[in-house]
Amino acid sequence: MNGRVTHFEIPADDLERAQMFYRDTFGWNITPMPEMQYTLVGTTPSDEKGMPSTPGGINGGMMRRQGPMTNPVITIEVDDVDKSLEQVEKMGGKTVVGRQPVADMGFTAYFEDTEGNLMGMWQSAR
């Protein structure tokens, strides 16, 4: 399990308003992907694969606010989503949304930690 924070997601009631806010306030690169009902958010330069090229930098996404994503979520990179969800459960957390494919890029899942925080997981397709 890698364990590094690799991504964030910001839910929004009004996507266009939120996109404009973060673009105009912080200079973030906003790329709507209507076919996925998602917006890519670039906070740092990326390489040709879309991965941050600045050490320690992360990029994120934005989507319409809907349960269970009602607050910002940080996403942790893992080697195996299924094994990591098993470990979450073993340690007292719970799975909220199980493993889901994201196009051909990889897999995501969401879990609740022992403090009730919603967190994300990411496994690259490699």
Backbone hydrogen bonds in HBPLUS format (Angstrom, degrees):
<---DONOR---> <-ACCEPTOR-->    atom                        ^
c    i                          cat <-CA-CA->   ^        H-A-AA   ^      H-
h    n   atom  resd res      DA  || num        DHA   H-A  angle D-A-AA Bond
n    s   type  num  typ     dist DA aas  dist angle  dist       angle   num
A0003-GLY N   A0077-GLU O   2.78 MM  74  5.40 154.2  1.85 162.8 161.4     1
A0077-GLU N   A0004-ARG O   2.90 MM  73  5.59 169.2  1.91 163.3 161.9     2
A0006-THR N   A0075-THR O   2.88 MM  69  5.86 162.8  1.91 155.3 161.2     3
A0075-THR N   A0007-HIS O   2.81 MM  68  4.94 163.6  1.84 147.3 142.5     4
A0061-GLY N   A0008-PHE O   2.84 MM  53  6.29 138.0  2.02 143.3 156.9     5
A0009-GLU N   A0073-VAL O   2.81 MM  64  5.14 146.8  1.92 150.1 157.0     6
A0073-VAL N   A0009-GLU O   2.94 MM  64  5.14 157.5  1.99 144.1 151.3     7
A0010-ILE N   A0061-GLY O   2.92 MM  51  6.36 150.6  2.01 140.0 147.8     8
A0063-MET N   A0010-ILE O   3.28 MM  53  6.62 149.5  2.38 136.5 142.7     9
A0012-ALA N   A0063-MET O   2.88 MM  51  6.18 140.4  2.04 151.6 162.2    10
A0065-ARG N   A0012-ALA O   2.80 MM  53  4.88 152.5  1.88 125.6 125.8    11
A0018-ALA N   A0014-ASP O   2.97 MM   4  6.25 163.3  1.99 158.7 164.0    12
A0019-GLN N   A0015-LEU O   2.78 MM   4  5.94 162.6  1.81 157.9 162.9    13
A0020-MET N   A0016-GLU O   3.02 MM   4  6.17 165.1  2.05 147.3 151.0    14
A0021-PHE N   A0017-ARG O   2.91 MM   4  6.12 157.7  1.96 147.2 154.1    15
A0022-TYR N   A0018-ALA O   3.04 MM   4  6.26 172.5  2.04 159.5 158.3    16
A0023-ARG N   A0019-GLN O   2.95 MM   4  6.00 156.5  2.00 148.6 156.2    17
A0024-ASP N   A0020-MET O   2.83 MM   4  5.75 168.9  1.84 151.1 155.0    18
A0025-THR N   A0021-PHE O   2.82 MM   4  5.67 147.0  1.93 144.3 153.8    19
A0026-PHE N   A0022-TYR O   3.11 MM   4  5.50 155.1  2.18 125.2 133.0    20
A0027-GLY N   A0023-ARG O   2.87 MM   4  4.67 129.8  2.12 121.2 130.6    21
A0029-ASN N   A0042-GLY O   2.85 MM  13  4.68 156.6  1.90 144.2 145.9    22
A0042-GLY N   A0029-ASN O   2.74 MM  13  4.68 170.5  1.75 147.3 150.5    23
A0031-THR N   A0040-LEU O   2.92 MM   9  4.98 168.7  1.94 152.2 153.3    24
A0040-LEU N   A0031-THR O   2.88 MM   9  4.98 159.2  1.92 144.8 138.0    25
A0033-MET N   A0038-TYR O   2.72 MM   5  5.27 152.0  1.80 163.4 162.9    26
A0036-MET N   A0033-MET O   2.90 MM   3  5.59 153.7  1.97 122.7 130.5    27
A0038-TYR N   A0033-MET O   3.33 MM   5  5.27 167.0  2.35 127.0 130.9    28
A0037-GLN N   A0034-PRO O   3.08 MM   3  4.66 153.1  2.15  95.1 103.5    29
A0039-THR N   A0062-MET O   2.89 MM  23  4.96 137.9  2.07 151.1 157.5    30
A0062-MET N   A0039-THR O   2.86 MM  23  4.96 136.0  2.06 139.4 149.1    31
A0041-VAL N   A0060-GLY O   2.82 MM  19  4.86 163.1  1.84 132.7 127.3    32
A0060-GLY N   A0041-VAL O   2.80 MM  19  4.86 172.9  1.81 150.0 152.3    33
A0053-SER N   A0045-PRO O   2.82 MM   8  5.77 168.7  1.83 137.7 140.0    34
A0047-ASP N   A0051-MET O   2.74 MM   4  5.47 156.4  1.79 154.7 158.1    35
A0050-GLY N   A0047-ASP O   2.94 MM   3  5.26 162.7  1.97 114.8 119.7    36
A0057-GLY N   A0054-THR O   2.89 MM   3  5.29 162.8  1.92 137.8 140.5    37
A0066-GLN N   A0069-MET O   3.27 MM   3  5.46 149.6  2.37 139.9 140.8    38
A0069-MET N   A0066-GLN O   2.74 MM   3  5.46 115.6  2.15 145.8 142.0    39
A0070-THR N   A0068-PRO O   3.07 MM   2  5.89 119.7  2.45 112.0  95.7    40
A0120-GLY N   A0074-ILE O   2.89 MM  46  5.95 166.2  1.91 150.2 148.3    41
A0076-ILE N   A0120-GLY O   2.89 MM  44  6.09 161.6  1.92 131.6 131.7    42
A0122-TRP N   A0076-ILE O   2.95 MM  46  6.05 143.1  2.08 144.7 142.5    43
A0078-VAL N   A0122-TRP O   2.83 MM  44  5.91 162.6  1.86 157.5 157.5    44
A0084-SER N   A0080-ASP O   2.95 MM   4  6.11 157.8  2.00 153.4 160.7    45
A0085-LEU N   A0081-VAL O   2.83 MM   4  6.05 153.2  1.90 154.0 160.8    46
A0086-GLU N   A0082-ASP O   3.07 MM   4  6.34 151.1  2.16 143.9 151.8    47
A0087-GLN N   A0083-LYS O   3.04 MM   4  6.36 151.5  2.13 143.8 151.1    48
A0088-VAL N   A0084-SER O   2.90 MM   4  6.19 152.9  1.97 146.8 154.4    49
A0089-GLU N   A0085-LEU O   3.03 MM   4  6.28 164.5  2.05 150.7 153.3    50
A0090-LYS N   A0086-GLU O   2.94 MM   4  6.19 158.8  1.99 147.1 153.6    51
A0091-MET N   A0087-GLN O   2.94 MM   4  6.11 144.9  2.07 146.7 155.3    52
A0093-GLY N   A0088-VAL O   2.81 MM   5  5.00 152.0  1.89 154.0 144.8    53
A0092-GLY N   A0089-GLU O   3.13 MM   3  5.25 165.2  2.16 107.8 111.6    54
A0094-LYS N   A0112-GLU O   2.98 MM  18  5.27 155.2  2.04 143.6 150.9    55
A0112-GLU N   A0094-LYS O   2.77 MM  18  5.27 164.1  1.80 158.6 164.3    56
A0096-VAL N   A0110-TYR O   2.88 MM  14  5.42 164.2  1.91 138.9 140.2    57
A0097-VAL N   A0110-TYR O   3.06 MM  13  4.90 167.6  2.08 130.0 131.6    58
A0110-TYR N   A0097-VAL O   2.87 MM  13  4.90 164.2  1.90 141.4 145.9    59
A0100-GLN N   A0108-THR O   2.82 MM   8  5.33 144.5  1.94 153.0 163.9    60
A0108-THR N   A0100-GLN O   2.86 MM   8  5.33 155.7  1.92 150.7 157.5    61
A0102-VAL N   A0106-GLY O   2.86 MM   4  5.50 154.8  1.92 150.9 147.5    62
A0105-MET N   A0102-VAL O   2.91 MM   3  5.80 146.1  2.02 150.3 155.5    63
A0125-ALA N   A0105-MET O   2.87 MM  20  5.42 158.3  1.91 134.3 127.7    64
A0107-PHE N   A0123-GLN O   2.78 MM  16  5.11 153.8  1.85 146.1 155.2    65
A0123-GLN N   A0107-PHE O   2.89 MM  16  5.11 160.8  1.92 151.9 155.0    66
A0109-ALA N   A0121-MET O   3.31 MM  12  5.19 142.2  2.46 130.0 131.0    67
A0121-MET N   A0109-ALA O   2.82 MM  12  5.19 144.5  1.95 154.2 152.1    68
A0111-PHE N   A0119-MET O   2.88 MM   8  5.41 159.1  1.93 147.2 154.2    69
A0119-MET N   A0111-PHE O   2.79 MM   8  5.41 164.5  1.81 165.8 170.5    70
A0113-ASP N   A0117-ASN O   2.95 MM   4  5.43 156.1  2.01 147.6 152.5    71
A0116-GLY N   A0113-ASP O   3.10 MM   3  5.43 169.3  2.11 117.3 118.9    72
